[in-house]
Amino acid sequence: MRLELKGLTKKFGSFTADDDIDLVVEPGQIHAILGENGAGKSTLMNMLYGILTPTSGEILIDGEPVSFAGPRDAIAAGIGMVHQHFKLVGPFSVADNVQLGREHTRGLGVLSAKAARKAVVDVSEQYGLALDPDAVCEDLPVGVQQRVEIVKALSGPKTELLILDEPTAVLTPAEITELLQIMRNLAEAGTSILFISHKLKEVQAVADTVTVIRRGKVVAELEPTASEAEMASAMVGRAVSLQVDKTPAETGEARLEVKDLTVVSAAGVKVLDGLDLTVHSGEIVGLAGVEGNGQTELARSILGLVKPDSGYIAVDGQDVHGRSPARRIADGLGYIPEDRGRDGLVSEFSVAENLVLNQYKDEPFSKRGVVNSGAVRKRASDSIAEFDIRTQSPDEPVSSLSGGNQQKVIIAREFSRPRRFLVAAQPTRGVDVGATEFIHSRLVAERDTGTGVLLISSELDEIYALADRIAVIYNGRIVGEVDPGTPRGVIGRLMVGASAEDTPSPTTDSDEPADDEEANGGDR
Amino acid sequence: MSDSTATTEAPAEQPSTDQESKPNFARLFGRYLTEANSVMVTIYSLLLAFLIGGVLLIVSDEYVRSTWSYFFSRPQDALLGSWYLIRDSYLSLFEGAILNLNTLDRFAAGDAGVGDLLRPLSETLTYATPLIFTGLAVGIAFKAGLFNIGAQGQMIFGILGALIVGFALDLPIWIHLPLAVLAGAAAGGLFGAVPGLLKATTGAHEVISSIMLNNIAALFLVWAIGTDFLHSELSTQLVTKGVDESATLPTLLSSLNETLRVNAGLLIGIAAAVFTWWLLSKSTFGFRIRSVGFNENASQTAGMHIGRTYTTTMAVSGAIAGLAGAALSLGVFSTGVTTSTPLQYGFDGITVALLGRANPGGIVAAALLFGALKAGALSAQPDVPVDISTLLQAIIVLFIAAPALVKAILHLRTPRGGLVTLEAKGW
């Protein structure tokens, strides 16, 4: 299928989300769409998939103009979409999920399990996507769930164009390699692919052509041979330094000591299993690992939200056992939660209120139980200036800010009070390149003042960019501590439970990775 | 959500933005009126409720109903009959709640005093007083994401606490009255803290536990009135002793006319509303209540103690409900409390809080409205069925709780940011 967009525009009131977008996807081509959050990528895809109606402009399929009243029309025209957040019914089998919405029946509404199973097997065999049609979706690893989504998208009546929206966000390095291979195979078989991403390495690895969108406009058409810096600056609109400038760490005394930490979940599973970890002042320790291997519980134990079943945690040389989170925060523990919408911000609160969320009880923000709104506002305007938080006013609800600016609110809150140790969990998740650059430089500056930093990230790029030392977590324990010069492959293997000394095995590319942890660790 | 709102709005908006770019006041106002924002939904809910109430008045009146059976031969009978019925019914509600036109005539002729003129208003305020407290109690719990259905029970304990201090102690008025009021608040607060504590420690849902505690309180009241300690020595009826003169809330307007019952409880209610507003918007406690109510997880991560917040919020909520009890047993029922003293004020407080959108100012307004409905209905019976007031309240709250319904009936626009539905978390 040859897809062409001509002058596609979408306006929401006075706001133009997409402005005069021209784009051509040739048959069998992998076309990457690069752009920051809010650049208009999702709006564009939603128009293509019939979820939104364009304000003006045309969509042409093989030269014929088409208009979609809904996803059904798009599917009928041969477009399949894999959403960033999977749309699977957890307790249903693979076959049932694939036939969802177009069930195979034997007439009169009686389901035909046989036909459904056969449909899955047919598509899997045609494209070489191994799937067990009878497996229950929620039991599958994230990478396999995504494969179910792909098969579902491909099993439309004549799917020839596949839209993949940020497909690698939730995958392990091995799963990513595998996905990229699947994409290549599909393209070779003649399927066109629209690949939406902001991960430059993957785009370079797989795309045939790259279109960069900024503020709703196409700003560049690049070859995949373009350098990362070139792509990044096209996305952001200015030169971006992807390299974080930092001097070697000057480490001091231990700021975090975790010894033999064990946490048993309500389900009786050991989510942390005798974990040992030390972070010194003046260093950033990167905790690499596939999500769901105990990172969340480790961070929450350090803050005091999870009570360890055994083991010992000392922050700044003091055993924190029995201390409330409020006390630990007051003692200088900084905490950037991994899920800012859930744990970091009260979205209905104003920017100003969120900036003092864990300090509202302290002077000068309140005295004898009365909030001093003047001091709160003063802090807000200071932070907004210092951290370049883009907001109309300190009184705007924080939910009206973009993801990157919301994250800056959290960073500003944690960095505007005395701190000795910082836990930064996924500090740049869902944050655009510009804000990522800013947050990274602040984390390094923080380290240079002598704070110990534990960086928990599922993005290896981020770990490599920032960490002075890398610890790999797997199944609730640290399975290796390496220096940042270690090749990716070694860390990638540690992340799925193989030992660092294993010879690189080509099987990891085709076999399912052996991660048996809850596969839903990646949803957010 | 915001995405879909934007899509539905976009086509409607486009022509107008093209025609004129600068918004003028009349256009903005017109836009506001046709938008399903919370103020307009409240106003439309009231109008719709009175409309539906009118239909039900027609249906429930035997004579007018019969005129509709020969509508096609003499339509004027049915139409005029219905019109007069609705007009007279709502007029007598108005006269019972706000201003009696007959009395006004007599007042103009010099046959009635200001006191007579104020009688309907005094009744409205009397019935509104306990509702202000119970509405505030439910409202403050709403802000913390808690659904305090137990205001009824907390109020009953407030009645008893104030009553006991009111008759058992012998003190001068300047200390006796405040002490009795505080005793009501303390009793309600302690009883209110129970479901909060249960939720904090065991995770028991406050709705379930506070409903059960309501039953315990109601039955406890029946038993307590019968005990020798509380039972009136002067009566064989199920009625308690009256409180001392020094613990009675002074009436505000009795100097104008003996029958004007409105008392100082109203002033305490307004003070409680101001205090609640201050607490929620200016104090660190209120900051914590709102934060926990909006996002428990982020509050916990910021170091707030969720369980403690639940318990203290429920205690404060219960204390305010307890004040409703104190206002009853030291006010209108200062000569003795019966099993019917609490009426349904605690449950009505839920609807008051919903109508007032859990904001203190709105709650006072809603309590006045419900007080007026109650006073009007009581004074208009038997000409107007007394149930009409309950019915109107029910319909109003039904619409308030379902803004999408009002929006659909009247074809209103979706406001920026979507429809506002008040809800307690955890359901």
Interface residues (C-beta under 8 A of the other chain):
Chain A: K11 F12 G13 S14 L52 T53 T55 L303 L305 S324 P325 A326 R327 R328 I329 A330 Y335 P337 R342 D343 G344 L345 V346 S347 E348 F349 E353 L357 N358 Y360 K361 S366 G369 V370 V371 S373
Chain B: A6 T7 E9 A10 E13 Q14 T17 K282 S283 T284 F285 G286 F287 R288 R290 S291 F294 N295 N297 A298 S299 Q300 T301 A302 G303 M304 H305
